[in-house]
Amino acid sequence: MASRERIDPRVWLIPGAVVFSMFAASPARPAGMSGPDPGIKAMGMAGAFIAQASDPSAIYYNPGGLALMKKGKLTAGGGTVYHNESQYQGLPPGIGQGTTGNQDKFYAWPLHAYAVKPLGKTLKVGLGVNSPFGFKNRWANANNDFPGRFISTGSELQTYDSTVTLAWQVTKTFGLGASVVYRTSKLSQSRNLSAFNSATGLPADIASINVDTDYNGGVGWQLGMLQKIGKQFSWGLVYRSPINIEQTGAGRLTQISTGDAQVDALNRATIPYDRDLPVSAVLDYPATAGLGMAYWPSDKTVFEGDVNWTGWSRFRGLRVSFPLNPQYSQTLQGAWKDSLAFRFGVRFTLPKGTQIRLGAAYEESPQPDSSLGPFLPDSSRGILSAGIGKDWLDVAFQFITPENRTTRTNIDSLNGSYSGNTYILGVSVSK
């Protein structure tokens, strides 16, 4: 009887992850709309990886590191992200005074996949798919007492980068890399609409507005370099260009009964319920840059520190426009500012080859108090991380603790405090 060749199950995990990643959503994380770390080795070190960039995720972290890899490799992975229930506590002055709100708990599964192949002795080509930006918010009981329901009852941004990288090993210790990035994104948002009820003399909820754009795309680029100095030092630089994407899609109004049949009938006669209305919005994704420095006190231990800059000052707000029905257009957020992130990680290699990774980071929020609201309540945050890896498997965990954030200058008069936290468990396989 002929024996059957055993197929390594890892072969199926990588292409499967590529397909699944096209449907996975990312929750909000650092620097405004940025997503979770798209590399599990880096995740274990709180994202401090620019000066190492020693696996195929270098396509994202530093394409210069790709040039110094010795052979081709495939890596795919992702994380289970648990967004704990976030809370809102209204404060005076304004419409939020004396009210509360809660975000729903939810899970998300942002994935990534990378492949590297040598082209001769000094050139490497890389292909990658990841989700660099994204957020998701859902407010519980938003149709009842939550005062922010006229701004946002739920919002979600999904992005996917497809990256092609060419890296050149200039010398044995110096690599350069350049990438072309094609980004697609989709924006969803919902809110309630109110109108004056002449029967009661009070405003009443009369509709929910749900906006869904198509997946639209834009092109950017990336440059990176990595240099090793002797056996103990390395440093790297990376820059990613900004990308603008014009989102187009449809908005739909669904009637909410006021309890008064005459008022409901009048609203139905004058408001375009239950039909697709054209919408558009422009998303200004920022440029990013990073500097990393690593030190090897021994061949079993490495320390790395990174500084990352995100150019959020080009984001001047998000205008969701209804060109044919401008009365439903809405401007969300406001002018943001550039932000910095500071990361530190350490990696220990045990006698049998198992790697232990630890990290900590602090990430500034680009969002001013005036735009802090239910569409995207962002804040500066700390990160603690840990990871383990051996052979073909890497696992990492992050605990993200945003600072409690309070605004008394909200542009929509929705003042108050926001709090919450997030947990991420990441796994990747390589071949």
C-alpha positions as a Markdown table, in Angstrom:
| # | Residue | x | y | z |
|---|---|---|---|---|
| 1 | Met | 0.0 | 0.0 | 0.0 |
| 2 | Ala | 1.5 | 3.3 | -1.1 |
| 3 | Ser | 2.1 | 5.8 | 1.7 |
| 4 | Arg | 0.5 | 9.3 | 1.5 |
| 5 | Glu | 2.6 | 12.3 | 1.9 |
| 6 | Arg | 1.6 | 14.3 | 5.0 |
| 7 | Ile | 0.7 | 17.9 | 4.2 |
| 8 | Asp | 1.8 | 20.5 | 6.8 |
| 9 | Pro | -1.4 | 22.2 | 8.0 |
| 10 | Arg | 0.5 | 25.5 | 8.2 |
| 11 | Val | 0.3 | 25.6 | 4.4 |
| 12 | Trp | -3.4 | 26.2 | 4.6 |
| 13 | Leu | -3.3 | 28.8 | 7.3 |
| 14 | Ile | -1.5 | 31.4 | 5.3 |
| 15 | Pro | -3.7 | 31.7 | 2.2 |
| 16 | Gly | -6.7 | 31.3 | 4.4 |
| 17 | Ala | -5.7 | 34.2 | 6.6 |
| 18 | Val | -5.2 | 36.4 | 3.4 |
| 19 | Val | -8.8 | 35.7 | 2.3 |
| 20 | Phe | -10.2 | 36.1 | 5.8 |
| 21 | Ser | -8.4 | 39.4 | 6.4 |
| 22 | Met | -10.4 | 41.0 | 3.7 |
| 23 | Phe | -13.5 | 40.7 | 5.9 |
| 24 | Ala | -12.1 | 41.4 | 9.3 |
| 25 | Ala | -12.8 | 44.7 | 11.1 |
| 26 | Ser | -10.3 | 46.5 | 13.4 |
| 27 | Pro | -11.2 | 48.4 | 16.6 |
| 28 | Ala | -9.8 | 51.8 | 17.4 |
| 29 | Arg | -6.4 | 51.8 | 19.0 |
| 30 | Pro | -3.5 | 54.3 | 19.1 |
| 31 | Ala | -3.0 | 57.6 | 17.3 |
| 32 | Gly | -6.6 | 58.3 | 16.5 |
| 33 | Met | -7.7 | 55.8 | 13.9 |
| 34 | Ser | -4.7 | 53.5 | 13.9 |
| 35 | Gly | -5.2 | 49.7 | 14.1 |
| 36 | Pro | -3.5 | 47.0 | 16.2 |
| 37 | Asp | 0.1 | 45.9 | 15.5 |
| 38 | Pro | 0.1 | 44.0 | 12.2 |
| 39 | Gly | 2.9 | 41.7 | 13.3 |
| 40 | Ile | 2.9 | 39.4 | 16.3 |
| 41 | Lys | 6.7 | 39.5 | 17.1 |
| 42 | Ala | 6.4 | 43.3 | 17.2 |
| 43 | Met | 3.2 | 43.1 | 19.2 |
| 44 | Gly | 5.0 | 41.3 | 21.9 |
| 45 | Met | 7.4 | 44.2 | 22.1 |
| 46 | Ala | 4.7 | 46.9 | 22.1 |
| 47 | Gly | 5.5 | 47.6 | 18.5 |
| 48 | Ala | 9.2 | 48.3 | 19.0 |
| 49 | Phe | 10.5 | 46.6 | 15.9 |
| 50 | Ile | 11.9 | 49.2 | 13.4 |
| 51 | Ala | 15.6 | 48.4 | 14.1 |
| 52 | Gln | 15.0 | 44.7 | 14.0 |
| 53 | Ala | 12.5 | 44.1 | 11.2 |
| 54 | Ser | 13.6 | 40.5 | 11.2 |
| 55 | Asp | 10.6 | 38.7 | 9.8 |
| 56 | Pro | 8.3 | 39.3 | 6.8 |
| 57 | Ser | 6.3 | 41.9 | 8.7 |
| 58 | Ala | 9.2 | 44.2 | 7.9 |
| 59 | Ile | 7.1 | 45.0 | 4.8 |
| 60 | Tyr | 5.1 | 47.1 | 7.3 |
| 61 | Tyr | 7.5 | 48.0 | 10.0 |
| 62 | Asn | 10.6 | 48.8 | 8.0 |
| 63 | Pro | 11.1 | 47.5 | 4.4 |
| 64 | Gly | 14.8 | 48.1 | 4.7 |
| 65 | Gly | 15.0 | 45.1 | 7.0 |
| 66 | Leu | 13.5 | 42.9 | 4.3 |
| 67 | Ala | 16.8 | 43.3 | 2.3 |
| 68 | Leu | 18.8 | 41.6 | 5.1 |
| 69 | Met | 16.6 | 38.5 | 5.4 |
| 70 | Lys | 18.6 | 35.5 | 4.2 |
| 71 | Lys | 15.8 | 33.5 | 2.6 |
| 72 | Gly | 12.1 | 33.5 | 1.6 |
| 73 | Lys | 9.4 | 33.2 | 4.1 |
| 74 | Leu | 5.6 | 33.3 | 4.6 |
| 75 | Thr | 3.9 | 34.7 | 7.7 |
| 76 | Ala | 0.2 | 35.1 | 8.5 |
| 77 | Gly | -1.6 | 35.9 | 11.7 |
| 78 | Gly | -4.0 | 38.1 | 13.5 |
| 79 | Gly | -5.5 | 38.9 | 16.8 |
| 80 | Thr | -8.6 | 38.5 | 18.9 |
| 81 | Val | -9.4 | 42.0 | 20.1 |
| 82 | Tyr | -11.8 | 42.4 | 23.0 |
| 83 | His | -13.1 | 45.9 | 23.4 |
| 84 | Asn | -14.4 | 46.2 | 26.9 |
| 85 | Glu | -17.5 | 48.2 | 27.6 |
| 86 | Ser | -16.7 | 51.9 | 27.5 |
| 87 | Gln | -18.7 | 54.4 | 29.5 |
| 88 | Tyr | -19.8 | 58.0 | 29.1 |
| 89 | Gln | -20.7 | 60.2 | 32.0 |
| 90 | Gly | -22.3 | 63.5 | 31.0 |
| 91 | Leu | -21.1 | 66.8 | 32.6 |
| 92 | Pro | -22.3 | 70.4 | 32.5 |
| 93 | Pro | -22.7 | 72.5 | 30.6 |
| 94 | Gly | -24.6 | 71.3 | 27.6 |
| 95 | Ile | -27.0 | 68.4 | 26.5 |
| 96 | Gly | -25.0 | 65.7 | 28.3 |
| 97 | Gln | -25.5 | 67.0 | 31.8 |
| 98 | Gly | -26.8 | 64.3 | 34.1 |
| 99 | Thr | -26.8 | 61.5 | 31.5 |
| 100 | Thr | -24.8 | 58.3 | 30.9 |
| 101 | Gly | -24.0 | 56.0 | 28.0 |
| 102 | Asn | -22.3 | 52.7 | 27.4 |
| 103 | Gln | -20.6 | 51.2 | 24.4 |
| 104 | Asp | -21.4 | 47.6 | 23.6 |
| 105 | Lys | -18.7 | 45.0 | 24.2 |
| 106 | Phe | -17.4 | 43.4 | 21.1 |
| 107 | Tyr | -14.7 | 41.2 | 19.5 |
| 108 | Ala | -12.8 | 41.8 | 16.3 |
| 109 | Trp | -10.3 | 39.8 | 14.3 |
| 110 | Pro | -7.9 | 42.0 | 12.3 |
| 111 | Leu | -5.5 | 39.7 | 10.3 |
| 112 | His | -2.3 | 40.1 | 8.3 |
| 113 | Ala | -0.2 | 38.1 | 5.8 |
| 114 | Tyr | 3.2 | 38.7 | 4.3 |
| 115 | Ala | 5.5 | 36.8 | 1.9 |
| 116 | Val | 9.1 | 37.4 | 1.0 |
| 117 | Lys | 11.1 | 35.9 | -1.9 |
| 118 | Pro | 14.8 | 36.6 | -2.9 |
| 119 | Leu | 15.5 | 37.8 | -6.4 |
| 120 | Gly | 19.2 | 37.0 | -6.7 |
| 121 | Lys | 21.7 | 37.6 | -4.0 |
| 122 | Thr | 20.9 | 41.3 | -3.1 |
| 123 | Leu | 17.3 | 41.9 | -4.0 |
| 124 | Lys | 14.1 | 40.8 | -2.2 |
| 125 | Val | 10.5 | 41.2 | -3.2 |
| 126 | Gly | 7.7 | 41.2 | -0.6 |
| 127 | Leu | 3.9 | 41.1 | -0.7 |
| 128 | Gly | 1.8 | 42.1 | 2.3 |
| 129 | Val | -1.9 | 42.5 | 3.3 |
| 130 | Asn | -2.8 | 44.2 | 6.6 |
| 131 | Ser | -5.2 | 46.6 | 8.3 |
| 132 | Pro | -3.3 | 49.8 | 9.4 |
| 133 | Phe | -6.3 | 51.9 | 10.4 |
| 134 | Gly | -9.7 | 51.1 | 11.8 |
| 135 | Phe | -12.2 | 51.6 | 14.6 |
| 136 | Lys | -15.6 | 50.4 | 15.7 |
| 137 | Asn | -18.0 | 51.9 | 18.2 |
| 138 | Arg | -21.6 | 50.8 | 19.1 |
| 139 | Trp | -23.6 | 52.7 | 21.7 |
| 140 | Ala | -26.1 | 50.6 | 23.6 |
| 141 | Asn | -29.6 | 51.8 | 24.0 |
| 142 | Ala | -28.8 | 54.7 | 21.7 |
| 143 | Asn | -32.4 | 55.1 | 20.6 |
| 144 | Asn | -33.6 | 56.0 | 24.1 |
| 145 | Asp | -31.8 | 58.4 | 26.5 |
| 146 | Phe | -28.3 | 58.7 | 25.2 |
| 147 | Pro | -27.8 | 62.4 | 24.3 |
| 148 | Gly | -25.1 | 61.6 | 21.7 |
| 149 | Arg | -27.5 | 59.7 | 19.5 |
| 150 | Phe | -27.9 | 62.7 | 17.2 |
| 151 | Ile | -24.2 | 62.7 | 16.6 |
| 152 | Ser | -23.5 | 59.0 | 16.3 |
| 153 | Thr | -25.1 | 55.8 | 17.5 |
| 154 | Gly | -22.4 | 53.6 | 15.8 |
| 155 | Ser | -19.4 | 54.0 | 13.6 |
| 156 | Glu | -16.9 | 51.8 | 11.9 |
| 157 | Leu | -13.9 | 52.2 | 9.6 |
| 158 | Gln | -12.3 | 49.3 | 7.8 |
| 159 | Thr | -9.1 | 49.6 | 5.8 |
| 160 | Tyr | -6.9 | 47.1 | 4.0 |
| 161 | Asp | -3.4 | 47.8 | 2.6 |
| 162 | Ser | -2.0 | 45.7 | -0.2 |
| 163 | Thr | 1.7 | 46.3 | -0.4 |
| 164 | Val | 4.4 | 45.4 | -2.9 |
| 165 | Thr | 8.0 | 45.9 | -1.6 |
| 166 | Leu | 11.4 | 45.8 | -3.3 |
| 167 | Ala | 14.4 | 45.7 | -1.0 |
| 168 | Trp | 18.1 | 46.0 | -1.8 |
| 169 | Gln | 20.9 | 44.7 | 0.3 |
| 170 | Val | 23.5 | 47.5 | -0.3 |
| 171 | Thr | 26.0 | 45.8 | 1.9 |
| 172 | Lys | 25.9 | 42.8 | 4.3 |
| 173 | Thr | 24.8 | 45.2 | 7.1 |
| 174 | Phe | 22.8 | 47.9 | 5.3 |
| 175 | Gly | 19.4 | 47.5 | 3.6 |
| 176 | Leu | 17.1 | 49.8 | 1.7 |
| 177 | Gly | 13.4 | 49.1 | 0.9 |
| 178 | Ala | 10.7 | 50.9 | -1.1 |
| 179 | Ser | 7.0 | 50.0 | -1.3 |
| 180 | Val | 3.9 | 50.8 | -3.3 |
| 181 | Val | 0.8 | 50.7 | -1.1 |
| 182 | Tyr | -2.8 | 50.4 | -2.4 |
| 183 | Arg | -5.3 | 51.2 | 0.4 |
| 184 | Thr | -9.0 | 50.5 | 0.3 |
| 185 | Ser | -11.4 | 51.6 | 3.0 |
| 186 | Lys | -15.0 | 51.6 | 3.9 |
| 187 | Leu | -16.9 | 53.9 | 6.3 |
| 188 | Ser | -20.1 | 53.2 | 8.2 |
| 189 | Gln | -22.0 | 55.5 | 10.5 |
| 190 | Ser | -25.4 | 55.8 | 12.0 |
| 191 | Arg | -27.2 | 58.5 | 14.0 |
| 192 | Asn | -30.7 | 59.7 | 14.9 |
| 193 | Leu | -32.6 | 62.6 | 13.4 |
| 194 | Ser | -34.9 | 64.8 | 15.5 |
| 195 | Ala | -37.6 | 67.3 | 14.7 |
| 196 | Phe | -40.0 | 69.6 | 16.6 |
| 197 | Asn | -43.2 | 67.8 | 17.5 |
| 198 | Ser | -46.0 | 70.5 | 17.4 |
| 199 | Ala | -48.3 | 68.2 | 19.3 |
| 200 | Thr | -46.1 | 68.0 | 22.4 |
| 201 | Gly | -44.0 | 71.1 | 21.9 |
| 202 | Leu | -40.9 | 69.0 | 22.3 |
| 203 | Pro | -38.3 | 67.6 | 19.9 |
| 204 | Ala | -38.7 | 63.9 | 19.0 |
| 205 | Asp | -36.7 | 61.2 | 17.3 |
| 206 | Ile | -38.1 | 60.8 | 13.8 |
| 207 | Ala | -35.5 | 58.8 | 11.9 |
| 208 | Ser | -32.3 | 56.9 | 12.0 |
| 209 | Ile | -29.7 | 57.7 | 9.3 |
| 210 | Asn | -27.4 | 54.9 | 8.3 |
| 211 | Val | -24.5 | 55.7 | 6.0 |
| 212 | Asp | -22.5 | 53.0 | 4.2 |
| 213 | Thr | -19.8 | 53.7 | 1.7 |
| 214 | Asp | -18.3 | 51.4 | -0.9 |
| 215 | Tyr | -14.7 | 50.2 | -0.7 |
| 216 | Asn | -12.8 | 53.0 | -2.4 |
| 217 | Gly | -9.1 | 53.1 | -2.9 |
| 218 | Gly | -6.0 | 55.3 | -3.0 |
| 219 | Val | -2.3 | 54.8 | -3.6 |
| 220 | Gly | 0.7 | 55.7 | -1.4 |
| 221 | Trp | 4.3 | 54.7 | -0.9 |
| 222 | Gln | 6.8 | 53.8 | 1.8 |
| 223 | Leu | 10.6 | 54.0 | 2.3 |
| 224 | Gly | 12.8 | 52.3 | 4.9 |
| 225 | Met | 16.4 | 51.7 | 5.8 |
| 226 | Leu | 18.1 | 49.4 | 8.4 |
| 227 | Gln | 21.8 | 49.4 | 9.3 |
| 228 | Lys | 23.6 | 47.0 | 11.6 |
| 229 | Ile | 26.7 | 48.3 | 13.3 |
| 230 | Gly | 28.9 | 45.5 | 14.5 |
| 231 | Lys | 27.2 | 42.8 | 16.5 |
| 232 | Gln | 25.6 | 45.0 | 19.1 |
| 233 | Phe | 23.8 | 47.8 | 17.5 |
| 234 | Ser | 21.3 | 48.4 | 14.7 |
| 235 | Trp | 19.1 | 51.3 | 13.8 |
| 236 | Gly | 16.3 | 52.0 | 11.3 |
| 237 | Leu | 14.2 | 54.7 | 9.7 |
| 238 | Val | 10.8 | 54.3 | 8.0 |
| 239 | Tyr | 8.4 | 56.8 | 6.3 |
| 240 | Arg | 4.9 | 56.1 | 4.9 |
| 241 | Ser | 3.2 | 58.7 | 2.7 |
| 242 | Pro | -0.3 | 60.2 | 3.3 |
| 243 | Ile | -3.1 | 58.8 | 1.3 |
| 244 | Asn | -6.4 | 60.4 | 0.4 |
| 245 | Ile | -9.5 | 58.3 | -0.3 |
| 246 | Glu | -12.8 | 59.7 | -1.6 |
| 247 | Gln | -15.5 | 57.5 | -0.1 |
| 248 | Thr | -18.8 | 57.2 | -2.0 |
| 249 | Gly | -21.8 | 55.3 | -1.1 |
| 250 | Ala | -25.4 | 55.6 | 0.1 |
| 251 | Gly | -27.3 | 56.9 | 3.1 |
| 252 | Arg | -30.7 | 55.6 | 4.1 |
| 253 | Leu | -33.3 | 57.1 | 6.5 |
| 254 | Thr | -35.6 | 54.8 | 8.5 |
| 255 | Gln | -38.6 | 56.2 | 10.2 |
| 256 | Ile | -38.9 | 56.2 | 14.0 |
| 257 | Ser | -42.4 | 56.5 | 15.2 |
| 258 | Thr | -43.2 | 59.4 | 17.5 |
| 259 | Gly | -46.3 | 57.7 | 18.8 |
| 260 | Asp | -48.5 | 60.3 | 17.0 |
| 261 | Ala | -50.0 | 58.8 | 13.8 |
| 262 | Gln | -50.7 | 62.3 | 12.3 |
| 263 | Val | -47.1 | 63.5 | 13.0 |
| 264 | Asp | -45.7 | 60.3 | 11.6 |
| 265 | Ala | -47.8 | 60.6 | 8.4 |
| 266 | Leu | -46.7 | 64.2 | 7.9 |
| 267 | Asn | -43.0 | 63.1 | 8.3 |
| 268 | Arg | -43.4 | 60.3 | 5.8 |
| 269 | Ala | -44.9 | 62.7 | 3.3 |
| 270 | Thr | -42.0 | 65.1 | 3.5 |
| 271 | Ile | -38.9 | 63.0 | 4.3 |
| 272 | Pro | -37.3 | 60.6 | 1.8 |
| 273 | Tyr | -37.5 | 57.4 | 4.0 |
| 274 | Asp | -36.5 | 54.0 | 2.8 |
| 275 | Arg | -34.5 | 55.0 | -0.3 |
| 276 | Asp | -30.8 | 55.2 | -1.0 |
| 277 | Leu | -29.5 | 58.7 | -1.0 |
| 278 | Pro | -26.0 | 59.4 | -2.5 |
| 279 | Val | -23.3 | 60.3 | 0.1 |
| 280 | Ser | -19.6 | 61.1 | -0.1 |
| 281 | Ala | -16.7 | 61.8 | 2.3 |
| 282 | Val | -13.0 | 62.3 | 2.0 |
| 283 | Leu | -10.7 | 60.4 | 4.4 |
| 284 | Asp | -7.3 | 62.1 | 4.9 |
| 285 | Tyr | -5.0 | 59.3 | 6.1 |
| 286 | Pro | -1.8 | 60.7 | 7.7 |
| 287 | Ala | 1.9 | 60.2 | 6.9 |
| 288 | Thr | 3.8 | 58.3 | 9.5 |
| 289 | Ala | 7.5 | 58.1 | 10.3 |
| 290 | Gly | 9.6 | 56.1 | 12.8 |
| 291 | Leu | 13.1 | 55.9 | 14.2 |
| 292 | Gly | 14.2 | 52.7 | 16.0 |
| 293 | Met | 17.5 | 51.8 | 17.8 |
| 294 | Ala | 18.4 | 48.3 | 19.1 |
| 295 | Tyr | 21.2 | 47.1 | 21.3 |
| 296 | Trp | 22.3 | 43.5 | 21.7 |
| 297 | Pro | 24.3 | 43.1 | 25.0 |
| 298 | Ser | 24.6 | 39.4 | 24.0 |
| 299 | Asp | 23.4 | 37.2 | 21.2 |
| 300 | Lys | 20.6 | 36.1 | 23.4 |
| 301 | Thr | 19.2 | 39.5 | 24.4 |
| 302 | Val | 18.1 | 42.6 | 22.5 |
| 303 | Phe | 16.6 | 45.9 | 23.7 |
| 304 | Glu | 14.9 | 48.3 | 21.4 |
| 305 | Gly | 13.4 | 51.8 | 21.6 |
| 306 | Asp | 11.3 | 53.4 | 18.9 |
| 307 | Val | 9.7 | 56.8 | 18.4 |
| 308 | Asn | 6.8 | 57.1 | 16.0 |
| 309 | Trp | 5.3 | 60.2 | 14.5 |
| 310 | Thr | 1.8 | 60.4 | 12.9 |
| 311 | Gly | 0.9 | 63.4 | 10.9 |
| 312 | Trp | -2.7 | 63.8 | 11.9 |
| 313 | Ser | -2.6 | 67.6 | 11.5 |
| 314 | Arg | -3.7 | 67.1 | 7.9 |
| 315 | Phe | -7.0 | 65.7 | 9.1 |
| 316 | Arg | -9.3 | 68.7 | 9.4 |
| 317 | Gly | -12.5 | 66.8 | 10.1 |
| 318 | Leu | -14.8 | 64.4 | 8.3 |
| 319 | Arg | -17.6 | 65.8 | 6.2 |
| 320 | Val | -20.3 | 63.3 | 5.4 |
| 321 | Ser | -22.1 | 64.9 | 2.5 |
| 322 | Phe | -25.5 | 64.2 | 1.0 |
| 323 | Pro | -25.1 | 66.1 | -2.3 |
| 324 | Leu | -28.7 | 65.9 | -3.3 |
| 325 | Asn | -30.1 | 66.3 | 0.3 |
| 326 | Pro | -27.7 | 68.7 | 2.0 |
| 327 | Gln | -30.0 | 69.1 | 5.1 |
| 328 | Tyr | -28.7 | 65.6 | 6.2 |
| 329 | Ser | -25.0 | 66.4 | 5.7 |
| 330 | Gln | -22.9 | 66.2 | 8.9 |
| 331 | Thr | -19.4 | 67.3 | 9.9 |
| 332 | Leu | -17.7 | 65.0 | 12.4 |
| 333 | Gln | -14.7 | 65.6 | 14.5 |
| 334 | Gly | -12.5 | 68.6 | 13.9 |
| 335 | Ala | -8.9 | 69.6 | 13.3 |
| 336 | Trp | -6.5 | 67.1 | 14.8 |
| 337 | Lys | -2.8 | 67.5 | 15.7 |
| 338 | Asp | 0.3 | 65.5 | 15.1 |
| 339 | Ser | 1.0 | 62.8 | 17.7 |
| 340 | Leu | 4.0 | 60.8 | 19.0 |
| 341 | Ala | 4.3 | 57.3 | 20.3 |
| 342 | Phe | 7.2 | 56.0 | 22.4 |
| 343 | Arg | 7.9 | 52.2 | 22.5 |
| 344 | Phe | 10.3 | 50.0 | 24.3 |
| 345 | Gly | 10.8 | 46.3 | 24.0 |
| 346 | Val | 13.1 | 43.5 | 25.1 |
| 347 | Arg | 13.6 | 40.0 | 23.7 |
| 348 | Phe | 15.3 | 37.1 | 25.5 |
| 349 | Thr | 16.2 | 33.8 | 23.7 |
| 350 | Leu | 16.3 | 30.8 | 26.0 |
| 351 | Pro | 18.8 | 27.9 | 25.6 |
| 352 | Lys | 16.4 | 25.8 | 23.5 |
| 353 | Gly | 15.6 | 28.7 | 21.1 |
| 354 | Thr | 12.3 | 29.9 | 22.6 |
| 355 | Gln | 12.0 | 33.7 | 22.6 |
| 356 | Ile | 10.4 | 35.7 | 25.4 |
| 357 | Arg | 9.3 | 39.3 | 24.5 |
| 358 | Leu | 8.1 | 42.1 | 26.7 |
| 359 | Gly | 7.2 | 45.7 | 25.9 |
| 360 | Ala | 5.6 | 48.9 | 27.0 |
| 361 | Ala | 4.5 | 52.0 | 25.1 |
| 362 | Tyr | 2.9 | 55.4 | 25.5 |
| 363 | Glu | 0.8 | 56.8 | 22.6 |
| 364 | Glu | -0.5 | 60.3 | 22.4 |
| 365 | Ser | -3.9 | 61.1 | 21.1 |
| 366 | Pro | -4.3 | 63.6 | 18.2 |
| 367 | Gln | -7.8 | 64.4 | 19.2 |
| 368 | Pro | -8.5 | 67.8 | 20.9 |
| 369 | Asp | -11.1 | 68.1 | 23.6 |
| 370 | Ser | -13.4 | 70.0 | 21.3 |
| 371 | Ser | -14.0 | 66.9 | 19.1 |
| 372 | Leu | -14.1 | 64.2 | 21.8 |
| 373 | Gly | -17.4 | 62.6 | 21.2 |
| 374 | Pro | -19.4 | 59.4 | 20.5 |
| 375 | Phe | -18.2 | 59.0 | 16.9 |
| 376 | Leu | -14.6 | 58.4 | 18.0 |
| 377 | Pro | -13.8 | 59.0 | 21.7 |
| 378 | Asp | -10.0 | 58.8 | 21.6 |
| 379 | Ser | -7.4 | 59.4 | 24.3 |
| 380 | Ser | -3.7 | 58.9 | 25.0 |
| 381 | Arg | -2.9 | 55.4 | 26.3 |
| 382 | Gly | -0.4 | 53.1 | 27.8 |
| 383 | Ile | 0.3 | 49.6 | 26.5 |
| 384 | Leu | 1.8 | 46.6 | 28.3 |
| 385 | Ser | 2.7 | 43.6 | 26.2 |
| 386 | Ala | 4.2 | 40.1 | 26.4 |
| 387 | Gly | 4.9 | 37.5 | 23.8 |
| 388 | Ile | 6.5 | 34.1 | 23.2 |
| 389 | Gly | 7.8 | 32.4 | 20.0 |
| 390 | Lys | 9.6 | 29.3 | 18.8 |
| 391 | Asp | 10.1 | 27.9 | 15.3 |
| 392 | Trp | 6.9 | 28.5 | 13.3 |
| 393 | Leu | 4.6 | 29.9 | 16.0 |
| 394 | Asp | 4.4 | 33.3 | 17.7 |
| 395 | Val | 1.9 | 34.5 | 20.4 |
| 396 | Ala | 1.5 | 37.9 | 21.9 |
| 397 | Phe | -0.8 | 39.7 | 24.3 |
| 398 | Gln | -1.4 | 43.4 | 24.8 |
| 399 | Phe | -3.3 | 45.3 | 27.5 |
| 400 | Ile | -4.3 | 48.8 | 26.4 |
| 401 | Thr | -5.3 | 51.3 | 29.0 |
| 402 | Pro | -6.6 | 54.6 | 27.7 |
| 403 | Glu | -6.5 | 57.6 | 30.0 |
| 404 | Asn | -9.9 | 58.7 | 31.3 |
| 405 | Arg | -10.8 | 61.6 | 29.0 |
| 406 | Thr | -13.0 | 64.6 | 29.9 |
| 407 | Thr | -14.2 | 67.5 | 27.7 |
| 408 | Arg | -16.1 | 70.6 | 28.7 |
| 409 | Thr | -15.5 | 72.3 | 25.3 |
| 410 | Asn | -17.2 | 69.8 | 22.9 |
| 411 | Ile | -18.3 | 71.6 | 19.7 |
| 412 | Asp | -21.7 | 69.8 | 19.9 |
| 413 | Ser | -22.2 | 70.7 | 23.6 |
| 414 | Leu | -21.9 | 67.0 | 24.5 |
| 415 | Asn | -19.5 | 67.4 | 27.4 |
| 416 | Gly | -18.5 | 64.6 | 29.7 |
| 417 | Ser | -16.0 | 61.9 | 30.5 |
| 418 | Tyr | -15.1 | 58.7 | 28.6 |
| 419 | Ser | -13.4 | 55.6 | 29.9 |
| 420 | Gly | -12.7 | 52.0 | 28.8 |
| 421 | Asn | -9.9 | 49.5 | 27.9 |
| 422 | Thr | -8.9 | 46.9 | 25.3 |
| 423 | Tyr | -7.3 | 43.5 | 25.3 |
| 424 | Ile | -5.5 | 41.9 | 22.3 |
| 425 | Leu | -4.3 | 38.3 | 21.9 |
| 426 | Gly | -2.3 | 37.7 | 18.7 |
| 427 | Val | -1.1 | 34.6 | 17.0 |
| 428 | Ser | 1.0 | 34.1 | 13.8 |
| 429 | Val | 2.4 | 31.1 | 11.9 |
| 430 | Ser | 5.4 | 31.1 | 9.5 |
| 431 | Lys | 6.8 | 28.7 | 6.9 |
